Amino acid sequence: MIEDSPPAPDALFSLADKTAVITGAGRGLGLEMARAMAAAGAHAVITGRTKVTVEQAVSLLRDEGLSVSGAVFAIEDEAAMIAAFERIARQRGGIDILVNNVGNRLRAPIEEITPAAFRHMLEVDLVSAYAASREVVRHMPDGGRILMISSIQGSRGRRGDAAYITAKGGMIALTRSLACEFAPRKITCNALAPGGFTTEANKDHLAQPEVMERVKQRSPLGRYGHPWEIRGPAVFLASPAASFITGAVLVVDGGWSAAI
């Protein structure tokens, strides 16, 4: 059996000379993953639908000495997404890493979620990830990386969150399918399944004392994750260190799922 030569130890987790596109990366976990990939040597492209948010994120990371740029478009606008990917690939010579991070949430009882609202959730959270992955491989060299940001909710059920859970569960199924589809080109596709993190989006939720008490009781580590704690898992799955991992779901939840 002929084995490929392994990367040098200092290159195992390096993203040097790579171009990484991170959707919905203007804030929260998306911004942290963009920061981490740029710090690992990649040029990170931050995408989002709001120009001000994207520009602020780009400015923030550039002030940290990182190589970043921005692209403004609504992820569910397929024509805009295709045009943005073509522009990025032309400017950068290709796209090596795609992080499908963008997502919405609609917490409501099923009887209050209209079919139109349900379809919109699937369009933003799931169909957009399919469309972006389908498009990016046109610009991706062999050995590229696709990373889906699902959720621990994607493999379970609970009351009042049906649309989100359906979309995130679909992302896990899509991850496995694309892993098989793109394997001949050595393009890997994996998912991160984050649990609760102390992001701005969760600020009001975490301000409730009963929520934090429940977290302390249920989570083995007794807390929500810090946003920076998503950086390592994201860089790992995008790096040479994860070259033999595809179709996998890496849970990042402080042990929450293990304790169910």
C-alpha positions as CSV (number, residue, x, y, z in Angstrom):
1,M,0.0,0.0,0.0
2,I,1.4,3.4,-1.0
3,E,0.9,6.1,1.6
4,D,0.8,9.8,0.9
5,S,3.5,11.8,2.8
6,P,2.0,13.5,5.9
7,P,2.2,17.2,6.3
8,A,4.9,18.7,8.4
9,P,3.9,19.1,12.1
10,D,3.7,22.9,11.8
11,A,1.5,22.6,8.7
12,L,-1.0,20.1,10.2
13,F,-3.4,22.8,11.3
14,S,-2.3,25.5,8.9
15,L,-4.7,27.1,6.4
16,A,-1.9,29.1,4.7
17,D,-2.7,30.3,1.2
18,K,-6.3,29.1,1.4
19,T,-9.4,31.1,0.7
20,A,-12.3,30.5,3.1
21,V,-15.8,31.8,2.5
22,I,-17.9,32.0,5.7
23,T,-21.5,32.8,5.2
24,G,-23.4,34.9,7.8
25,A,-20.1,35.8,9.5
26,G,-20.8,39.4,10.5
27,R,-21.2,38.4,14.1
28,G,-21.5,35.6,16.6
29,L,-20.0,32.2,15.8
30,G,-19.5,33.0,12.1
31,L,-17.3,35.9,13.0
32,E,-15.3,33.7,15.4
33,M,-14.8,31.1,12.7
34,A,-13.7,33.8,10.2
35,R,-11.2,35.2,12.7
36,A,-9.8,31.7,13.4
37,M,-9.4,30.7,9.8
38,A,-7.7,34.0,9.0
39,A,-5.4,33.6,12.0
40,A,-4.5,30.1,10.7
41,G,-3.3,31.7,7.5
42,A,-6.3,31.8,5.2
43,H,-7.9,34.8,3.5
44,A,-11.4,34.9,5.1
45,V,-14.3,36.2,3.1
46,I,-17.1,37.4,5.4
47,T,-20.5,37.3,3.8
48,G,-23.8,38.7,5.0
49,R,-26.9,40.5,3.8
50,T,-26.3,43.8,5.6
51,K,-23.5,46.0,4.2
52,V,-22.8,47.8,7.5
53,T,-22.5,44.6,9.5
54,V,-20.1,43.0,6.9
55,E,-18.0,46.2,6.7
56,Q,-17.7,46.4,10.5
57,A,-16.7,42.8,10.8
58,V,-14.1,43.2,8.0
59,S,-12.7,46.3,9.6
60,L,-12.5,44.6,13.0
61,L,-10.5,41.7,11.8
62,R,-8.3,43.8,9.6
63,D,-7.4,45.9,12.7
64,E,-6.2,42.6,14.2
65,G,-3.8,42.2,11.3
66,L,-5.8,39.5,9.5
67,S,-6.4,39.0,5.8
68,V,-10.1,39.4,5.2
69,S,-12.6,40.8,2.7
70,G,-16.4,41.0,2.5
71,A,-19.2,40.1,0.2
72,V,-22.8,41.4,0.7
73,F,-25.7,39.3,-0.6
74,A,-28.7,37.5,0.7
75,I,-27.8,33.8,0.9
76,E,-31.3,32.7,-0.4
77,D,-30.8,34.9,-3.5
78,E,-29.2,32.2,-5.7
79,A,-28.2,34.5,-8.5
80,A,-26.5,36.9,-6.1
81,M,-24.7,34.0,-4.4
82,I,-23.5,32.6,-7.7
83,A,-22.2,36.0,-8.8
84,A,-20.4,36.6,-5.5
85,F,-18.7,33.1,-5.6
86,E,-17.6,33.8,-9.2
87,R,-16.2,37.2,-8.2
88,I,-14.3,35.7,-5.2
89,A,-12.9,32.8,-7.2
90,R,-11.8,35.2,-9.9
91,Q,-10.0,37.5,-7.5
92,R,-8.6,34.8,-5.3
93,G,-7.9,32.0,-7.8
94,G,-10.5,29.7,-6.4
95,I,-12.3,28.9,-3.1
96,D,-10.7,26.3,-0.9
97,I,-13.1,26.3,2.1
98,L,-16.8,27.0,2.4
99,V,-18.5,27.3,5.8
100,N,-22.3,27.2,5.5
101,N,-23.0,29.1,8.7
102,V,-25.9,31.4,7.9
103,G,-29.2,30.6,9.6
104,N,-32.4,31.8,11.0
105,R,-34.5,30.7,14.0
106,L,-38.3,30.6,14.4
107,R,-39.4,29.5,17.9
108,A,-43.1,29.0,17.9
109,P,-45.7,26.2,18.4
110,I,-46.3,24.3,15.1
111,E,-49.9,25.6,14.8
112,E,-48.4,29.1,14.7
113,I,-45.9,28.4,12.0
114,T,-47.5,28.9,8.6
115,P,-46.3,26.7,5.7
116,A,-44.9,29.8,4.1
117,A,-42.8,30.6,7.3
118,F,-41.7,27.0,7.4
119,R,-40.6,27.0,3.8
120,H,-38.7,30.3,4.4
121,M,-36.8,28.7,7.3
122,L,-35.8,25.8,5.1
123,E,-34.8,28.1,2.3
124,V,-32.5,30.2,4.6
125,D,-31.1,27.4,6.8
126,L,-31.0,24.3,4.5
127,V,-31.6,25.1,0.8
128,S,-29.1,27.9,0.8
129,A,-26.4,25.4,2.2
130,Y,-27.3,23.0,-0.6
131,A,-27.1,25.7,-3.3
132,A,-23.9,27.2,-1.9
133,S,-22.2,23.8,-1.7
134,R,-23.4,22.9,-5.2
135,E,-22.0,26.1,-6.6
136,V,-18.7,26.3,-4.7
137,V,-17.4,23.0,-6.0
138,R,-17.2,24.6,-9.4
139,H,-14.5,26.9,-8.0
140,M,-13.0,24.5,-5.4
141,P,-9.7,22.6,-6.1
142,D,-9.5,18.9,-5.3
143,G,-9.0,18.4,-1.5
144,G,-11.3,21.4,-0.6
145,R,-13.4,21.6,2.5
146,I,-17.1,22.2,3.1
147,L,-18.3,22.7,6.7
148,M,-21.9,22.8,7.7
149,I,-22.9,24.6,10.9
150,S,-25.8,22.5,12.2
151,S,-26.9,22.3,15.8
152,I,-27.3,19.7,18.6
153,Q,-31.0,20.3,18.0
154,G,-30.6,18.7,14.6
155,S,-30.6,15.2,16.0
156,R,-33.3,15.6,18.6
157,G,-36.9,16.9,18.9
158,R,-38.5,19.4,21.2
159,R,-41.6,21.4,21.5
160,G,-41.9,24.9,19.9
161,D,-38.8,24.6,17.6
162,A,-40.0,22.4,14.7
163,A,-38.9,24.6,11.8
164,Y,-35.3,25.1,13.1
165,I,-34.9,21.5,14.1
166,T,-36.1,20.2,10.8
167,A,-33.6,22.5,8.9
168,K,-30.7,21.6,11.1
169,G,-31.5,17.9,10.9
170,G,-31.6,18.3,7.2
171,M,-28.1,19.9,7.2
172,I,-26.7,16.7,8.9
173,A,-28.3,14.5,6.3
174,L,-27.0,16.8,3.6
175,T,-23.5,16.7,5.1
176,R,-23.4,12.9,4.8
177,S,-24.8,12.9,1.3
178,L,-22.3,15.6,0.0
179,A,-19.4,13.7,1.7
180,C,-20.2,10.7,-0.5
181,E,-20.9,12.9,-3.6
182,F,-17.7,14.9,-3.5
183,A,-15.3,12.2,-2.2
184,P,-13.9,11.3,-5.6
185,R,-12.4,14.8,-5.7
186,K,-11.1,14.4,-2.1
187,I,-13.4,17.3,-1.0
188,T,-14.6,16.6,2.5
189,C,-17.9,17.7,4.0
190,N,-18.4,17.7,7.7
191,A,-20.7,19.4,10.2
192,L,-20.3,21.2,13.5
193,A,-23.2,20.8,15.9
194,P,-22.8,23.6,18.5
195,G,-24.8,23.7,21.7
196,G,-25.5,26.9,23.6
197,F,-23.0,29.7,23.3
198,T,-22.9,33.1,24.9
199,T,-23.4,35.0,21.7
200,E,-25.2,38.3,21.3
201,A,-28.1,36.4,19.8
202,N,-28.6,34.5,23.1
203,K,-28.1,37.6,25.3
204,D,-31.8,37.9,26.4
205,H,-32.2,34.2,26.8
206,L,-29.2,34.0,29.1
207,A,-30.3,36.9,31.1
208,Q,-33.0,34.7,32.7
209,P,-31.7,33.3,36.0
210,E,-33.7,30.0,35.5
211,V,-32.0,29.4,32.2
212,M,-28.5,29.6,33.7
213,E,-29.5,27.5,36.6
214,R,-30.8,24.8,34.2
215,V,-27.6,25.0,32.2
216,K,-25.5,24.5,35.4
217,Q,-27.6,21.4,36.4
218,R,-27.8,19.8,33.0
219,S,-24.5,20.5,31.3
220,P,-21.5,18.4,32.5
221,L,-19.3,21.5,32.2
222,G,-22.0,23.6,33.8
223,R,-22.0,26.5,31.4
224,Y,-22.6,27.7,27.9
225,G,-19.7,27.9,25.5
226,H,-17.6,31.0,25.0
227,P,-17.8,32.1,21.3
228,W,-14.0,31.7,20.9
229,E,-14.4,28.0,21.7
230,I,-15.8,27.3,18.2
231,R,-12.5,28.4,16.6
232,G,-10.5,25.2,17.2
233,P,-13.1,22.8,15.9
234,A,-13.7,24.8,12.8
235,V,-10.1,25.2,11.9
236,F,-9.5,21.5,12.6
237,L,-12.1,20.3,10.2
238,A,-10.8,22.8,7.5
239,S,-7.2,21.8,8.0
240,P,-4.9,19.0,6.7
241,A,-5.3,17.3,10.1
242,A,-8.9,16.3,9.1
243,S,-8.1,14.9,5.7
244,F,-9.5,11.5,6.5
245,I,-12.7,12.8,8.1
246,T,-15.8,13.3,6.0
247,G,-19.5,12.9,6.6
248,A,-18.9,13.4,10.3
249,V,-20.7,15.6,12.9
250,L,-18.5,17.1,15.6
251,V,-20.6,18.1,18.6
252,V,-19.4,21.1,20.5
253,D,-21.7,21.5,23.4
254,G,-19.8,21.0,26.7
255,G,-21.2,17.5,27.1
256,W,-24.9,18.6,27.0
257,S,-25.8,15.8,24.5
258,A,-23.9,13.2,26.5
259,A,-25.9,13.9,29.6
260,I,-29.4,13.5,28.0
